[in-house]
Amino acid sequence: MATQYTNQPTGQQHHNAPKGGAGGNVFSIIAMVLGVIGFLFLPIVFALGGLVMAIIAKTVRHERLATIAIVVSAIGLVGGMVLGYIVNT
């Protein structure tokens, strides 16, 4: 008696697990760079964009460096505004 093996789904689903290495942290790295740039130039544009990207990296993509990117972007946003106020007065 011959047994046939078929390739039928087992009901298990593969979720989007985070990739290892730098390839899985692209949004976080870009967000950190934008946060640092926002500290020096146009914090409303760059640091706020970095903050949005970091939040997307945290909630949607589940990247490891997303928390650090949120902190760097937030410091860039607030620090850039304070620095701009000090320079203009």
TILUM-249774 format. One record per residue (C-alpha): residue in one letter; x, y, z. Coordinates in steps of 0.2 Angstrom, whole numbers, padded with zeros to 4 digits, always signed. Each point is the difference from the previous one (the first is absolute). Example, Ala and Ser with C-alpha at 12.3 -4.5 7.8 and 13.67 -1.06 7.14 Angstrom:
a+0062-0022+0039s+0006+0017-0003
This chain:
m+0000+0000+0000a+0007+0017-0005t-0002+0015+0010q-0001+0017-0008y+0007+0015+0008t-0008+0017-0004n+0005+0017+0003q-0015+0006+0010p+0000+0015+0012t+0000-0005+0018g-0009+0016+0006q+0016+0008+0007q+0003+0017-0006h+0017+0009-0001h-0001+0017+0008n+0011+0014-0005a+0014-0003+0012p+0014+0013+0001k+0015-0004-0010g+0017+0000+0008g+0014+0012-0004a-0001+0017-0007g-0012-0005-0014g-0014-0001+0013n+0003+0017+0008v+0000+0011-0016f-0014+0011+0006s+0008+0002+0018i+0016+0005-0007i-0007+0013-0012a-0011+0007+0014m+0016+0002+0011v+0009+0009-0014l-0015+0012-0002g-0001+0003+0018v+0018+0005+0001i-0002+0011-0016g-0015+0008+0008f+0010+0005+0016l+0010+0012-0011f-0012+0004-0015l-0019+0002-0001p-0005-0011+0015i-0018+0001-0005v+0003-0008-0017f+0015-0012+0003a-0002-0005+0018l-0019-0002-0001g+0002-0010-0016g+0012-0011+0010l-0012-0002+0014v-0014-0006-0012m+0012-0012-0008a+0006-0007+0017i-0018-0002+0006i-0004-0010-0016a+0016-0010+0002k-0006-0004+0018t-0018-0004-0003v-0001-0007-0018r+0017-0007-0003h+0005-0005+0018e+0018+0005-0002r+0013-0002+0014l+0007+0017-0001a-0017+0009-0001t+0000+0005+0018i+0017+0008-0001a-0006+0009-0016i-0015+0007+0009v+0011+0007+0013v+0013+0008-0012s-0014+0008-0010a-0009+0007+0015i+0016+0007+0007g+0004+0007-0018l-0018+0008-0001v+0000+0008+0017g+0019+0004+0001g-0001+0008-0018m-0014+0011+0005v+0009+0005+0016l+0016+0003-0009g-0009+0010-0013y-0008+0011+0013i+0017+0003+0009v+0009+0005-0017n-0014+0012-0005t-0001+0009+0016
